[in-house]
Amino acid sequence: MSWWIYENWRAGKRKAVLHESSCRCCNNGKGMANGKADSKNGKWHGSFSTVSEAVMIQEGLAVQVRQRCSFCIK
């Protein structure tokens, strides 16, 4: 399994959300638009081989909110 972070700078507060690669929101870093989304809203970071590596990168991003996806990480 791999991990991805979606950094969104247009969703109110700038945030970074951690996802499993198989998540329907992540789609292995392609997102819900299957890689066709406009990059003016955000950016995918990854893939990361461990959750601890992904969290370390997430903590280093200049965002206001850091969270885990509510769909894939319970």
MOFEN-V356140 format. One record per pair of residues at least 24 apart in sequence whose C-alpha atoms are under 8 Angstrom apart, sorted by sequence separation. I is the first residue (numbers start at 0). J is the second residue. D is the distance in whole Angstrom. If there is no record, write none. Layout:
I,J,D / I,J,D
This chain:
3,27,7 / 3,28,6 / 20,46,8 / 10,40,8 / 9,40,5 / 8,40,6 / 9,41,7 / 7,40,6 / 8,41,6 / 7,41,4 / 6,41,5 / 7,42,7 / 5,41,7 / 6,42,5 / 17,53,7 / 5,42,6 / 6,43,6 / 17,54,8 / 5,43,5 / 6,44,8 / 4,43,6 / 5,44,6 / 3,43,7 / 4,44,5 / 17,57,8 / 3,44,6 / 4,45,6 / 3,45,5 / 15,57,7 / 2,45,7 / 3,46,5 / 2,46,6 / 3,47,6 / 1,46,6 / 2,47,5 / 15,60,8 / 1,47,5 / 2,48,6 / 24,70,8 / 1,48,5 / 2,49,7 / 15,62,7 / 0,48,7 / 1,49,7 / 2,50,6 / 14,62,5 / 17,65,8 / 22,70,7 / 1,50,8 / 4,53,7 / 13,62,5 / 14,63,6 / 15,64,6 / 16,65,6 / 17,66,6 / 18,67,7 / 22,71,5 / 3,53,7 / 12,62,8 / 13,63,5 / 14,64,4 / 15,65,5 / 16,66,5 / 17,67,5 / 18,68,6 / 2,53,6 / 12,63,6 / 13,64,6 / 14,65,6 / 15,66,6 / 16,67,5 / 17,68,6 / 12,64,7 / 14,66,8 / 16,68,6 / 19,71,6 / 4,57,7 / 18,71,7 / 19,72,7 / 18,72,7 / 6,62,8
